[in-house]
């Protein structure tokens, strides 16, 4: 799967019966746990592919899941029309509206006790640690100061709710201009809704701003759009750091993902000019 940048994803075609399945080999045991948990949790209440079989993580491997193949197209951001953007907004609102009256197997955290602002700080600290030694200390210090200072002015965040954390056209399947399913739940967790808007901003709206209005309009038909004005600058910094850390952890910042590494460092440098 060309659009997969974390775990390895393959489409398996069986000549005997003409059936197709998706094999996802997870990057880590945690990603296996998240994918497995949320595909099971959402299977009867939200359109996701069903699990056909799975291979639990062992000492030798990180685990794999055999998943239903859903016929349709995975779009690029450049292909988003107003109608498709509108549908994506509605889909995200439906995901955020699902009650979180459960405890995640992999986190053991009770949603009633989640500190959403601490979620931001925890992700910031994780990314800063990943980037240490690969990104200039002065830039990392600017990021840390900015996020912590601006977070003080945020009264509350929207949630807790199920957050996909990589919501983008490449993880939504359409067929004949109609929504079919959301895929790739290896990063999902109970968190704050703004995080998914941050993904859309970083991966879609920064380059194709005309798609934002339709997306928000679609979201608002089901759920109130969070106050994004004050949170989005914070998410811009946090998401950029996370993307840089992603390439460093995978040791791909000099080759396969060097553009992700470079573009996000450039983004942060320009942000603080």
C-alpha positions as CSV (number, residue, x, y, z in Angstrom):
1,X,0.0,0.0,0.0
2,X,1.8,3.1,-1.3
3,X,0.1,5.5,1.2
4,X,1.1,3.5,4.3
5,X,4.0,5.2,6.0
6,X,4.1,3.4,9.4
7,X,3.2,-0.3,9.3
8,X,3.5,-2.6,6.2
9,X,0.2,-3.1,4.4
10,X,-0.4,-5.7,1.6
11,X,-3.4,-6.6,-0.5
12,X,-3.7,-10.4,-0.9
13,X,-5.6,-11.7,-3.9
14,X,-6.6,-15.4,-3.8
15,X,-6.9,-17.0,-7.2
16,X,-9.0,-20.0,-6.1
17,X,-12.0,-18.0,-4.9
18,X,-11.3,-14.5,-6.2
19,X,-11.4,-13.1,-2.6
20,X,-9.1,-10.3,-1.4
21,X,-7.8,-9.6,2.1
22,X,-5.6,-7.0,3.6
23,X,-2.5,-8.1,5.6
24,X,-1.2,-5.5,8.0
25,X,2.1,-6.2,9.7
26,X,2.3,-3.7,12.6
27,X,5.4,-1.6,13.4
28,X,5.1,-2.2,17.2
29,X,3.2,-4.2,19.8
30,X,1.4,-1.1,20.9
31,X,0.2,-0.3,17.4
32,X,-1.0,-3.9,17.1
33,X,-2.9,-3.5,20.4
34,X,-4.5,-0.2,19.3
35,X,-5.5,-1.5,15.8
36,X,-6.9,-4.8,17.2
37,X,-8.8,-3.1,20.0
38,X,-10.5,-0.4,18.0
39,X,-11.4,-2.6,15.0
40,X,-13.1,-4.9,17.4
41,X,-14.7,-2.0,19.5
42,X,-16.1,-0.2,16.5
43,X,-17.2,-3.1,14.3
44,X,-20.9,-2.9,15.0
45,X,-21.2,0.9,15.6
46,X,-18.9,2.5,13.0
47,X,-17.9,1.5,9.5
48,X,-14.5,-0.2,9.8
49,X,-13.2,-3.4,8.1
50,X,-13.7,-6.5,10.1
51,X,-10.8,-8.7,11.4
52,X,-10.6,-12.0,9.6
53,X,-7.6,-13.4,11.6
54,X,-4.7,-12.1,13.6
55,X,-1.2,-13.1,14.8
56,X,-0.4,-11.9,18.2
57,X,3.0,-10.2,18.9
58,X,5.8,-12.5,20.1
59,X,9.4,-11.9,21.0
60,X,10.3,-12.4,17.3
61,X,7.6,-10.2,15.7
62,X,5.3,-7.2,16.4
63,X,2.1,-8.9,15.4
64,X,-0.1,-8.9,12.2
65,X,-3.8,-8.6,11.4
66,X,-5.7,-10.1,8.5
67,X,-8.4,-7.6,7.6
68,X,-11.4,-7.5,5.3
69,X,-10.8,-5.9,2.0
70,X,-13.3,-3.1,1.3
71,X,-13.7,-2.3,-2.4
72,X,-13.3,1.4,-3.1
73,X,-10.7,4.2,-3.6
74,X,-8.3,5.8,-1.2
75,X,-8.1,9.5,-2.3
76,X,-5.3,12.0,-2.3
77,X,-5.8,15.4,-0.7
78,X,-5.7,16.9,-4.2
79,X,-8.7,14.9,-5.2
80,X,-11.0,16.1,-2.5
81,X,-14.2,17.8,-3.7
82,X,-16.5,19.9,-1.6
83,X,-18.9,16.9,-1.3
84,X,-16.1,14.5,-0.3
85,X,-14.8,17.0,2.2
86,X,-18.3,17.4,3.6
87,X,-18.7,13.6,4.0
88,X,-15.3,13.4,5.7
89,X,-16.4,16.0,8.2
90,X,-19.5,14.0,9.0
91,X,-17.6,10.8,9.4
92,X,-15.2,12.4,11.9
93,X,-18.1,13.8,13.9
94,X,-19.7,10.4,14.1
95,X,-16.4,8.9,15.4
96,X,-16.1,11.7,18.0
97,X,-19.7,11.2,19.1
98,X,-19.3,7.5,20.1
99,X,-19.6,7.2,23.9
100,X,-16.3,6.4,25.7
101,X,-17.9,4.3,28.4
102,X,-15.1,1.7,28.2
103,X,-11.4,1.2,29.2
104,X,-8.8,0.6,26.5
105,X,-7.1,-2.7,26.9
106,X,-3.7,-1.2,26.0
107,X,-3.9,1.8,28.3
108,X,-6.0,0.6,31.2
109,X,-7.0,4.3,31.7
110,X,-10.6,5.2,32.8
111,X,-11.8,7.9,30.4
112,X,-13.4,9.7,33.4
113,X,-9.9,10.4,34.8
114,X,-8.2,11.6,31.6
115,X,-6.6,15.0,31.8
116,X,-6.8,16.2,28.2
117,X,-4.3,19.0,28.5
118,X,-1.9,16.5,30.0
119,X,-2.3,14.5,26.8
120,X,-0.9,17.4,24.8
121,X,2.1,17.8,27.2
122,X,2.8,14.0,27.2
123,X,2.9,13.9,23.4
124,X,5.1,17.0,23.4
125,X,7.5,15.5,25.8
126,X,7.6,12.2,23.9
127,X,8.4,14.0,20.6
128,X,11.0,16.3,22.2
129,X,12.8,13.2,23.5
130,X,12.7,11.6,20.1
131,X,14.0,14.7,18.4
132,X,16.8,15.4,20.9
133,X,20.2,15.2,19.2
134,X,18.7,15.4,15.7
135,X,17.1,18.8,15.8
136,X,18.8,22.0,17.1
137,X,18.3,22.5,20.8
138,X,17.3,26.1,20.3
139,X,14.4,25.1,18.1
140,X,13.3,22.4,20.5
141,X,13.3,24.9,23.3
142,X,11.2,27.3,21.3
143,X,8.7,24.6,20.7
144,X,8.5,23.6,24.3
145,X,8.2,27.2,25.6
146,X,5.5,28.0,23.0
147,X,3.3,25.0,23.7
148,X,3.4,25.2,27.5
149,X,2.8,28.9,27.4
150,X,-0.1,28.8,25.0
151,X,-1.7,25.8,26.7
152,X,-2.1,27.9,29.8
153,X,-4.7,30.0,27.9
154,X,-6.7,27.0,26.8
155,X,-9.6,26.6,29.2
156,X,-10.7,23.2,28.0
157,X,-10.4,20.7,25.1
158,X,-13.2,18.8,23.4
159,X,-13.5,15.3,24.8
160,X,-12.7,12.8,25.9
161,X,-13.6,10.9,22.7
162,X,-12.2,8.4,20.3
163,X,-9.5,10.1,18.2
164,X,-8.1,8.5,15.1
165,X,-4.9,10.6,15.2
166,X,-4.1,10.1,11.5
167,X,-7.4,11.2,10.0
168,X,-6.8,12.1,6.3
169,X,-8.0,11.2,2.8
170,X,-5.5,8.3,2.7
171,X,-7.3,6.6,5.6
172,X,-10.9,7.0,4.3
173,X,-12.4,4.7,1.6
174,X,-14.9,6.0,-0.9
175,X,-16.7,4.3,-3.8
176,X,-18.8,6.2,-6.4
177,X,-18.4,9.4,-4.3
178,X,-19.9,7.8,-1.2
179,X,-18.1,7.0,2.0
180,X,-17.4,3.3,2.7
181,X,-15.1,3.0,5.7
182,X,-12.3,4.4,7.8
183,X,-9.1,2.4,8.1
184,X,-5.8,2.4,10.0
185,X,-6.5,2.6,13.8
186,X,-3.0,1.9,14.9
187,X,-2.7,5.3,16.5
188,X,-6.2,5.7,17.9
189,X,-6.9,6.4,21.5
190,X,-9.2,8.2,23.8
191,X,-8.1,11.8,23.6
192,X,-9.2,15.3,22.6
193,X,-11.1,15.9,19.3
194,X,-8.9,18.8,18.2
195,X,-6.1,16.4,17.6
196,X,-7.9,15.0,14.5
197,X,-8.4,18.6,13.2
198,X,-4.7,19.1,13.6
199,X,-4.0,16.2,11.3
200,X,-6.3,17.6,8.7
201,X,-4.7,21.0,9.0
202,X,-1.1,19.6,8.7
203,X,-1.9,17.1,5.9
204,X,-4.7,18.7,3.9
205,X,-5.7,22.2,4.7
206,X,-2.3,23.8,4.7
207,X,-2.0,22.9,1.0
208,X,-5.6,22.7,0.0
209,X,-7.4,25.4,2.2
210,X,-10.5,25.4,0.0
211,X,-11.4,21.9,1.4
212,X,-11.6,23.2,5.0
213,X,-15.0,25.0,4.9
214,X,-16.9,22.0,3.5
215,X,-15.2,19.7,6.0
216,X,-16.2,21.8,9.0
217,X,-19.7,22.3,7.6
218,X,-20.2,18.5,7.4
219,X,-18.8,18.0,10.9
220,X,-21.2,20.7,12.3
221,X,-24.3,18.8,11.0
222,X,-23.6,16.2,13.6
223,X,-21.4,17.7,16.3
224,X,-20.3,21.2,17.4
225,X,-16.9,22.1,15.9
226,X,-14.4,22.8,18.7
227,X,-12.9,26.2,19.1
228,X,-9.9,25.7,16.9
229,X,-8.4,29.2,16.7
230,X,-6.4,29.0,19.9
231,X,-5.6,25.3,19.8
232,X,-4.5,25.0,16.1
233,X,-1.1,26.9,16.6
234,X,-0.3,24.5,19.4
235,X,-1.2,21.5,17.3
236,X,0.9,22.9,14.4
237,X,4.0,22.7,16.6
238,X,3.1,19.4,18.3
239,X,2.2,17.6,15.1
240,X,5.4,18.8,13.3
241,X,7.5,17.6,16.2
242,X,5.6,14.3,16.2
243,X,6.3,13.9,12.4
244,X,10.0,14.6,12.9
245,X,10.2,12.1,15.8
246,X,8.3,9.5,13.6
247,X,11.2,9.6,11.0
248,X,13.9,9.4,13.7
249,X,12.4,6.4,15.6
250,X,12.2,4.5,12.3
251,X,15.7,5.6,11.2
252,X,14.2,6.8,7.9
253,X,14.9,10.6,8.3
254,X,17.9,10.4,5.9
255,X,16.2,8.2,3.2
256,X,12.6,7.1,2.9
257,X,11.1,9.9,5.0
258,X,13.7,12.6,4.5
259,X,11.2,15.0,3.0
260,X,8.9,14.6,6.1
261,X,11.9,15.3,8.3
262,X,13.0,18.3,6.3
263,X,9.6,19.8,5.6
264,X,8.6,19.8,9.3
265,X,11.8,21.3,10.5
266,X,11.3,24.0,7.8
267,X,7.7,24.5,9.0
268,X,8.9,25.0,12.6
269,X,11.6,27.4,11.7
270,X,9.2,29.5,9.6
271,X,6.6,29.3,12.4
272,X,9.0,30.9,14.9
273,X,10.3,33.6,12.5
